[in-house]
Amino acid sequence: MSETISHPYQSNKPPKIALLAPYPDSFDFSSTQRFHPALIRAVQANVGSAFPKPIKDRNNPEVIWGYRLVVNQPSRFCIDLLQLYSKIDPKFSFYRCHVAFDVIQIYEGWTYEEVADALKNLFHLRYRRLDDDVLEYEDSTYSIYVKMRKSRPYRNTCFYNGKPSKITGEENAIHLEIRLERKRAVQAAGVNEPIDILGIKPAEIFSQFLIAKDHRHVLEEITKTGIRLTCGDYPDEDPAHIERRIRAINRRLGLHHVSMFAGYHKHSFNRLDRWDCVDIEGDWNWATPDAPCVQDVRELRSLLPPQAPKPKIQRERL
């Protein structure tokens, strides 16, 4: 976003800006007993990546409380495998869920920069504490700065636009994640066991946890009012200097992000109309069996487009 707020919308209901393609990104499972090696091999063959790791005690690393299985970009067959395993292991728990949305189409009249700015700064995480801080780290933006909290948040979001899309392979894809970080938040989304992932409606979970409000025109009015009042209190100061200082304070406070605006101007935020600015595909994007894959793998290993087959090596006969 530019240093000065420009081109504010005159209406709280501008047209939609883009089409989002949803896909299941990352899931965490835990158990008190070690995961069977055969399950690990089967899962790793049907996902983008997966790895098990022990859950160790913070004070005594030699004490192991359980085991964790991290699954990235699972296929539908992988979910079926995990569902069967959950019936065998009574301590099997589904406690973390990340779902992702990639922009695959920008509508006419909008630019890449405008769409990226809207998804980065104008989406507010529901049920978020207003005293939480937004974290902007390198090219990523998180709704909640976890390090400054006394407890881990139940949910968070992550935005970035510097990596290729796992759906289309497009470089610098606009990417937004909804991260459900604790078991209670996962259950609130209607997910109690692995098979429930197949029943999630992308548009429903998006609207359940995210809301878009365009606060830029209201922030500009508040900023201009502050500039006018400050100039009245300090008539000997250069008005241009006062304006630069006030806008610098807004940037330092992070008011360009609607969640930070909600914390400092709660009543103004509540009066803003909801902006239904994106369309979401009705079904998840999964790994597809339409392209060749290795033996004993039911679906592709990831959502990336299949690579061209490697040329055969010509070997000389002895």
C-alpha positions in Angstrom: 0.0 0.0 0.0 1.3 3.5 -0.8 2.5 5.7 2.0 -0.5 8.1 1.5 -4.0 6.7 1.2 -5.2 7.5 -2.2 -8.2 6.6 -4.5 -10.6 5.6 -1.7 -13.8 4.0 -2.8 -16.9 6.2 -2.7 -19.1 3.1 -2.1 -18.7 0.3 0.5 -20.0 -2.2 -2.1 -17.6 -2.1 -5.1 -17.7 -4.9 -7.7 -16.0 -8.2 -7.1 -12.3 -8.3 -7.8 -11.2 -11.9 -8.3 -11.9 -15.7 -8.4 -10.3 -17.8 -5.8 -9.5 -21.5 -6.1 -9.5 -23.4 -2.8 -7.4 -26.4 -1.9 -6.5 -28.3 1.3 -3.0 -27.2 2.3 -1.8 -28.7 5.5 -3.2 -30.9 8.3 -1.7 -32.1 11.6 -2.6 -35.3 13.4 -1.4 -36.7 16.7 -1.5 -39.9 18.7 0.0 -41.2 21.9 1.5 -44.2 20.1 4.0 -44.2 17.2 2.5 -44.2 13.7 3.0 -47.5 11.9 5.8 -47.3 9.2 3.4 -48.8 6.6 1.0 -45.9 7.2 3.8 -43.3 6.9 4.9 -44.9 3.6 1.4 -44.9 2.2 0.7 -41.4 3.3 4.0 -40.0 1.9 3.2 -41.6 -1.5 -0.2 -39.8 -1.8 0.6 -36.3 -0.6 2.8 -33.4 -1.6 4.9 -34.1 1.6 4.4 -35.7 5.0 6.7 -36.3 8.0 6.2 -37.7 11.5 7.9 -36.2 14.5 7.7 -36.9 18.3 6.1 -34.5 20.7 8.7 -33.9 23.4 8.4 -32.3 26.8 9.7 -28.7 26.8 11.7 -29.1 30.0 12.9 -32.6 29.5 13.4 -33.5 25.8 14.0 -37.1 26.7 10.3 -37.4 27.7 8.0 -38.0 24.7 4.3 -37.3 25.2 3.1 -38.4 21.8 3.7 -38.3 18.1 2.7 -35.9 15.4 2.0 -36.4 11.7 2.2 -33.4 9.4 0.5 -33.8 6.0 0.8 -31.2 3.2 -1.4 -31.2 0.1 -3.1 -34.5 0.7 -5.0 -36.4 -2.0 -8.5 -37.8 -1.4 -7.0 -41.3 -1.2 -4.7 -40.1 1.6 -7.7 -38.9 3.5 -9.4 -42.3 3.2 -6.2 -43.9 4.5 -6.1 -41.6 7.6 -9.8 -42.2 8.2 -9.3 -46.0 8.3 -6.3 -45.5 10.6 -8.4 -43.4 13.0 -10.8 -46.3 13.5 -7.8 -48.5 14.5 -6.1 -46.0 16.8 -8.6 -44.6 19.5 -6.0 -41.9 20.5 -5.8 -40.5 16.9 -6.6 -36.8 17.0 -7.1 -34.2 14.3 -6.0 -30.9 15.8 -4.7 -28.5 13.1 -6.1 -27.5 9.7 -4.8 -25.1 7.1 -6.9 -24.4 4.0 -5.6 -22.2 1.2 -7.1 -20.0 -1.6 -5.2 -18.9 -4.7 -6.3 -16.2 -7.0 -6.7 -17.8 -10.4 -8.6 -15.0 -12.2 -8.5 -11.2 -11.8 -11.7 -9.6 -13.0 -11.7 -6.8 -15.6 -11.0 -3.3 -14.2 -8.7 -4.5 -11.5 -4.9 -4.9 -11.4 -2.7 -7.5 -9.8 -1.5 -4.9 -7.2 -5.0 -3.8 -6.3 -6.2 -7.4 -5.7 -3.1 -8.3 -3.7 -3.6 -5.1 -1.6 -7.2 -6.0 -0.9 -6.5 -9.5 0.2 -3.6 -8.4 2.3 -5.1 -5.4 4.1 -8.9 -5.5 3.8 -9.8 -9.0 5.2 -10.5 -9.2 8.9 -10.2 -12.5 10.9 -13.4 -13.1 12.8 -13.3 -13.8 16.6 -9.9 -12.1 16.7 -8.9 -10.1 19.8 -8.8 -6.4 19.0 -5.6 -6.0 21.0 -3.7 -8.4 18.9 -1.0 -7.1 16.5 -0.7 -7.8 12.8 2.6 -9.3 11.8 4.2 -8.3 8.5 7.3 -10.3 7.9 9.2 -10.1 4.6 6.5 -10.9 2.0 4.0 -12.5 4.4 1.3 -11.0 6.5 -0.3 -12.7 9.5 -3.5 -11.6 11.2 -2.1 -12.3 14.6 1.5 -11.7 15.9 1.9 -15.0 17.8 5.2 -14.2 19.6 3.7 -11.4 21.7 0.8 -13.6 23.0 0.7 -15.5 26.2 -1.2 -18.4 24.5 -1.3 -19.8 21.0 -4.3 -18.4 19.0 -7.1 -20.6 18.0 -7.0 -19.3 14.4 -4.9 -17.1 12.2 -4.4 -16.1 8.5 -1.4 -15.9 6.3 -1.1 -13.9 3.1 1.8 -13.9 0.6 2.3 -13.3 -3.2 5.9 -14.3 -3.8 5.6 -18.0 -4.5 4.2 -20.1 -7.3 0.7 -21.5 -7.1 0.3 -25.1 -6.3 -2.8 -25.3 -8.5 -1.6 -23.6 -11.7 2.1 -23.2 -11.2 1.8 -19.4 -11.8 4.7 -17.4 -10.5 4.0 -14.9 -7.7 0.5 -16.2 -7.1 -1.7 -14.3 -4.7 -2.2 -16.7 -1.8 -4.4 -16.6 1.3 -4.6 -19.2 4.1 -7.1 -19.8 6.9 -5.2 -21.5 9.7 -7.1 -23.3 12.4 -4.4 -23.9 14.9 -6.1 -25.7 17.8 -8.5 -28.6 18.0 -11.5 -26.6 19.2 -11.2 -24.3 16.2 -11.0 -27.3 13.9 -14.1 -28.7 15.4 -15.9 -25.3 15.1 -15.4 -25.7 11.3 -17.3 -29.0 11.5 -14.2 -31.2 11.2 -13.9 -34.0 13.8 -12.2 -36.7 11.8 -10.3 -36.9 8.5 -13.3 -37.8 6.3 -15.0 -34.6 7.3 -12.4 -32.7 5.2 -14.3 -33.9 2.1 -17.5 -32.3 3.3 -16.1 -28.8 3.9 -17.7 -26.2 1.7 -14.9 -23.7 0.7 -17.2 -20.7 0.5 -18.8 -21.5 3.9 -15.5 -21.8 5.7 -14.2 -18.7 4.1 -17.2 -16.6 5.2 -17.2 -18.3 8.6 -13.7 -17.0 9.5 -13.1 -14.0 7.2 -14.9 -10.8 6.5 -13.9 -8.0 4.1 -14.5 -4.3 4.9 -13.1 -1.4 2.9 -12.1 1.1 5.6 -9.8 3.3 3.5 -12.2 6.1 2.9 -13.2 6.3 6.6 -9.5 6.2 7.6 -8.8 9.0 5.1 -11.6 11.1 6.7 -10.2 10.4 10.2 -6.7 11.3 9.1 -7.8 14.6 7.5 -9.8 15.5 10.6 -6.7 14.9 12.7 -4.5 16.9 10.4 -7.0 19.9 10.6 -7.3 19.8 14.4 -3.5 19.5 14.9 -2.9 22.4 12.5 -5.3 24.4 14.6 -3.5 23.5 17.8 0.0 24.3 16.3 -0.6 27.2 13.9 3.2 28.0 13.7 4.0 24.5 12.4 4.2 23.8 8.7 0.9 22.0 7.7 2.8 19.7 5.3 5.1 18.6 8.1 2.1 17.9 10.4 0.4 15.8 7.6 3.6 13.8 7.1 3.8 13.1 10.8 0.2 12.0 11.2 0.4 9.7 8.2 3.6 8.3 9.5 1.9 7.5 12.8 -0.9 5.7 10.9 1.7 3.6 9.1 3.5 2.8 12.3 0.3 1.7 14.0 -0.6 -0.4 11.0 -4.0 1.3 10.4 -3.7 0.4 6.7 -4.8 -3.1 7.8 -8.5 -3.4 8.6 -7.8 -5.5 11.7 -5.6 -2.8 13.3 -8.2 -0.2 12.3 -10.8 -2.2 14.1 -8.7 -2.1 17.3 -8.2 1.7 17.3 -11.6 2.7 15.8 -14.0 -0.1 16.8 -17.2 1.9 16.3 -16.2 3.1 12.8 -15.3 -0.5 11.9 -18.6 -1.8 13.1 -20.5 0.8 11.0 -18.7 -0.3 7.8 -20.7 -2.6 5.4 -19.4 -6.0 4.6 -17.7 -6.2 1.2 -18.4 -9.4 -0.8 -15.5 -8.9 -3.1 -14.4 -12.4 -4.2 -15.9 -15.4 -5.9 -14.9 -18.9 -4.6 -15.0 -22.1 -6.6 -17.5 -24.5 -5.2 -15.3 -27.5 -4.8 -11.8 -28.2 -3.6 -8.9 -28.6 -6.0 -7.3 -32.0 -5.3 -4.5 -34.0 -6.8 -5.9 -35.6 -9.9 -5.5 -39.1 -11.3 -5.7 -37.8 -14.9 -2.0 -37.7 -15.3 0.5 -40.6 -15.0 1.9 -41.3 -11.6 4.2 -43.8 -9.9 3.1 -47.3 -9.3 0.9 -48.0 -6.1 0.0 -44.3 -5.9 -3.7 -43.6 -6.4 -3.4 -39.9 -7.1 -0.7 -37.4 -7.9 1.8 -36.5 -5.2 1.0 -32.8 -5.3 -1.3 -30.2 -6.9 1.5 -28.9 -9.1 1.0 -29.6 -12.9 2.6 -32.9 -13.9 6.2 -32.4 -15.2 7.2 -33.5 -18.7 8.5 -37.1 -18.8 12.3 -37.4 -18.6 14.0 -38.5 -21.8 15.2 -42.1 -21.8 18.9 -42.7 -21.4 20.5 -44.4 -24.3 22.9 -47.0 -23.0 25.6 -48.7 -25.1 25.7 -52.4 -25.2 28.9 -54.1 -24.1 
